[in-house]
Amino acid sequence: MRERFAPWFHALEVVSARSPVPEALASMARLPRACGRYELSFALCDRADTVNQVMWTAVARATTWRVRGDLEQAAAAFERALDLDPANWSLYLDLADVRAEQGDFAAAASLAAQGLEHEPHEISLRAAAAAYRTRLSGSSDGLRALIALAPELANTAYRNLLIDYACAGPKLPRRLVAKAHRIRKN
């Protein structure tokens, strides 16, 4: 794949040198990341930051770190993105998901709750908040809320991950866990 995209990588370098617009450079960082050319993805982010530090560059950097499996660097980059755009509910969800991957469900639940302050009706944010709260405290109400929201989640892989997190919470009623697992199987 790297060989097939070589002309595109060259074009990215030429275009980014000619007109370094941070948002465009952050968008361009996706192709090399998808092809495993992480160094080029980071180089585009670095070039964008020399022009102006914007939220999209921090997100591109965070996503690249996450794909590489460095969750601590990913979290730090998402935190920088939040510093640049503190009202962006999606950034709270992204960072909450990273913290959940790290096993820090207290931070994940807190971040999801903060995101809900900015966008209280967002289904994926509400579902994540319920899942992380359930995992942290064993809240039956949280699991019921997740079960109610699950059919509305378009991304079934994400839905199933949230159900797995929630069902691992302490002292949950077996019937409720079984109900959540049935949703996961459909």
C-alpha positions in Angstrom: 0.0 0.0 0.0 2.9 2.4 0.8 4.2 2.0 -2.7 0.8 2.6 -4.3 0.4 5.8 -2.3 3.9 7.0 -2.8 2.8 9.7 -5.3 0.2 10.9 -2.8 2.7 11.1 0.0 4.9 13.2 -2.3 1.9 15.4 -3.1 1.2 15.9 0.6 4.7 17.1 1.2 4.6 19.5 -1.8 1.2 20.9 -0.9 1.9 21.2 2.8 5.1 23.1 2.1 3.4 25.5 -0.4 0.3 26.5 1.7 0.6 25.4 5.3 -3.0 25.8 6.6 -3.3 24.0 10.0 -6.7 22.5 9.4 -5.8 21.3 6.0 -2.5 19.8 7.3 -4.4 18.0 10.0 -6.8 16.5 7.4 -3.8 15.5 5.3 -2.3 13.6 8.3 -5.1 11.0 7.9 -3.7 9.3 4.8 -0.2 8.6 6.1 -1.7 7.4 9.4 -4.0 5.0 7.6 -1.0 3.6 5.7 1.1 3.2 8.8 3.4 6.2 7.9 3.1 7.6 11.4 6.2 9.7 11.1 4.7 11.6 8.1 1.5 12.1 10.0 3.3 13.6 12.9 5.5 15.7 10.6 2.3 17.2 9.1 1.0 17.9 12.6 4.3 19.5 13.5 4.2 21.7 10.4 0.6 22.8 11.2 1.6 23.7 14.8 4.4 26.0 13.5 1.7 28.0 11.7 -1.0 28.0 14.4 -2.0 25.6 17.1 -5.6 24.5 16.4 -7.8 21.8 17.8 -7.9 19.7 14.6 -4.1 19.3 14.7 -4.2 18.1 18.3 -7.0 15.6 17.4 -4.9 14.3 14.4 -1.9 13.9 16.7 -4.1 12.2 19.4 -5.6 9.8 16.8 -2.2 8.9 15.5 -0.9 8.1 19.0 -4.0 6.1 19.7 -3.6 4.0 16.5 0.0 3.4 17.5 -1.2 2.2 20.9 0.3 4.9 23.0 -2.7 5.8 25.1 -0.9 8.2 27.4 0.3 10.3 24.5 -3.1 10.1 22.9 -4.7 11.3 26.2 -2.2 14.2 26.4 -3.0 15.3 22.9 -6.8 15.1 23.5 -6.3 17.2 26.6 -4.4 19.8 24.4 -7.4 19.7 22.0 -9.8 20.4 24.9 -7.6 23.3 26.0 -8.0 24.7 22.5 -11.8 24.0 22.2 -13.2 23.5 25.7 -16.8 23.4 24.6 -16.4 20.6 22.1 -18.4 17.6 23.5 -16.8 15.2 21.1 -13.4 15.8 22.6 -14.7 14.9 26.0 -16.0 11.6 24.6 -12.8 10.9 22.8 -10.7 11.5 25.9 -13.3 9.5 28.1 -12.9 6.6 25.7 -9.1 6.7 26.0 -9.3 6.8 29.8 -11.7 3.8 29.7 -9.2 1.9 27.5 -6.6 2.7 30.2 -9.0 1.3 32.8 -9.6 4.7 34.5 -13.4 4.6 34.7 -13.6 7.4 37.3 -11.9 9.7 34.8 -14.0 8.3 31.9 -17.2 8.9 33.8 -16.2 12.4 34.8 -15.2 13.3 31.2 -18.4 12.0 29.8 -20.4 14.0 32.3 -18.5 17.1 31.4 -19.3 16.5 27.7 -23.0 16.2 28.6 -22.8 19.7 30.0 -22.2 20.9 26.4 -24.4 18.5 24.5 -26.9 16.8 26.8 -28.8 15.0 24.0 -25.9 13.3 22.1 -26.7 9.6 22.2 -23.2 8.3 22.1 -22.1 10.6 24.9 -25.1 9.6 27.0 -24.5 5.9 26.4 -20.8 6.3 27.2 -21.6 8.2 30.4 -24.1 5.4 31.5 -21.6 2.7 30.7 -18.7 4.3 32.5 -20.8 5.1 35.5 -22.1 1.5 35.6 -18.6 0.1 35.4 -17.4 2.4 38.1 -20.2 2.0 40.6 -22.3 -1.0 39.6 -25.2 1.3 39.0 -28.3 -0.7 37.8 -29.8 2.6 36.7 -26.8 3.3 34.6 -27.0 -0.2 32.9 -30.8 0.3 32.4 -30.0 3.7 30.7 -27.4 2.0 28.5 -29.8 -0.7 27.5 -32.4 1.9 26.6 -29.9 3.9 24.5 -28.1 0.9 22.9 -30.6 0.5 19.9 -30.0 4.1 19.0 -26.2 3.7 18.6 -25.3 3.3 15.0 -21.8 1.9 15.6 -22.4 -1.6 16.8 -18.8 -2.2 17.7 -18.8 0.8 20.0 -22.2 -0.2 21.4 -20.8 -3.7 22.2 -17.7 -2.2 23.8 -19.8 0.0 26.0 -22.0 -3.0 27.0 -18.9 -5.0 27.8 -17.5 -2.2 30.0 -20.8 -1.7 31.8 -21.5 -5.4 32.4 -18.1 -5.8 34.1 -19.3 -3.4 36.8 -19.6 -4.6 40.4 -22.7 -6.3 41.9 -25.0 -5.9 38.9 -28.1 -8.0 38.8 -27.6 -11.1 36.6 -30.9 -10.6 34.8 -30.0 -7.0 33.8 -26.6 -8.2 32.6 -28.2 -10.9 30.6 -30.5 -8.4 29.0 -27.6 -6.2 28.0 -25.7 -9.3 26.6 -28.8 -10.1 24.4 -28.6 -6.6 22.9 -24.9 -7.2 22.3 -25.6 -10.4 20.3 -28.2 -8.7 18.0 
